[in-house]
Amino acid sequence: MTGKTIWFLGVDMRIADETTILTNKIIALTDRPIPVARDLFDAYYFLKLGFPLNEKLIREGTGRTLKEYLAFLGPFIERTYTQRNILHGLGDVLDTKQKTWVKTELKKEVQKEIEKLIAAA
């Protein structure tokens, strides 16, 4: 695991770095047997913060290059995350306005971020 050390309650702790967190969330989007919208939301959040991806972890986790995986990811998200499951794992923590945004905008926003990554790869 790539990581960094933080000081927490008087103890040095090793935690995953931002790149590892985002990369694992991106892989989880396609790796879980049942789609969990929390992964989609987390990936969006980390992408908007500008966290980079780790191509080595993508290759190890998916068997694909970064570019191949990103090209696969967009259509996968489109067909997998639907109005029926888009709030799975999120609905209990969002208010009505946030739920509406997730239902109408989350997939589009993640797709925009993926397109940026593809253009940069």
N, C-alpha and C positions, 0 to 999 in steps of 0.2 A: 504494500500500500504506500502510495506517495502521501506524505503528510507534513504536518508542521507541529511544533510543540507550543503549547499554551500553558500559562500558569493558572491553576484553578484550585482555590482553597488551600494554597500552600504546597501544591504538588504540581510538578511538571507532567503534563499529559500530552500524549501523541494523538492527534486527531487528523482526519482526512483533510486535505487541502481543497480549495474551491474547485480546481480542475477535476479532481477525483470525484467529488460530490456530483458535479454536473454530469460528468461522463457516465457515472453509475446510474443517475436518474434517466439519462437519454437511453441507455441500454435497457433499463427496467421497462421503458415504454413498450418495447417489443418482446421482452423476455417473460413477462408474467402470463400465467395461463388465463387469467381474467383481467381485463383492462382496469386500471385504477387511475381515475382522473387526477388524483393527488400527484401522481408522477408527471402528468402533463402540466399541471399548474406549477409544480416545483421547477420543472425544466424551463418553463416560460420565465419564471422569476429569476433563475440563475442566468439564463441567456440575456435577459434585459439588464442584469448587473454587469454583463460583459465577461463572465467567466469563460475561459477557453476550454476546449475539449482536449483530451489526451488520446491521440491517434493510436498509440500502442494499446491502451486499454480497450478502445473500440475494436481493434483487430483481435485481441485476446478474447473479448466477450462475445463477438459476433462472427468472427471469421471473415470480416469484410474490411476493406480500406475505409477510411473516413468518408471519402467521396461516395463510395458505393453505399455505405450505410445511410448517409444523409439522403441520397437519391431514393433509397428504399423507405426511409422513415416518413417522408411527406405523404405518399399514398397510403402507407400503413395507418397513420394517424387519421387520415380522412375517412377510411372505411371502418376503422375500429372504434373510434370515439363518437358516439351517437347521442341523440337527445335522451335516449333511455339510460345511458351509463355515464354521461358527462359529469354528473354530480357525485358519482360513486367515490366515497372516501373524502368528499369535500362538503357535501350538503349540510352536514351538522355544524360546520364552523363558519358558514357564510350567512350573511343577511340576505334579504330578498333582492336588493339592488345588485349585490355581488353575484348571486345565483343567476340573475338575468344576464350579467356580463359574461359569466362563464359559458352559459348556454349559447350566447350569440356571437361572442368574440374570441374566446380562448383558442379554439382551433386555428382561426385565421391569424391570430397574433403569433402563435407558435410556428405556423407555416412561414410567416414573414421572417422570423428569426432563423429558421432552417435555410431559407433561400439566401439570406445574408452569409451564412456559413458556407453554403455551396459555392457562392460567388468568390469567397475568400480562399477556398481550398485549392 
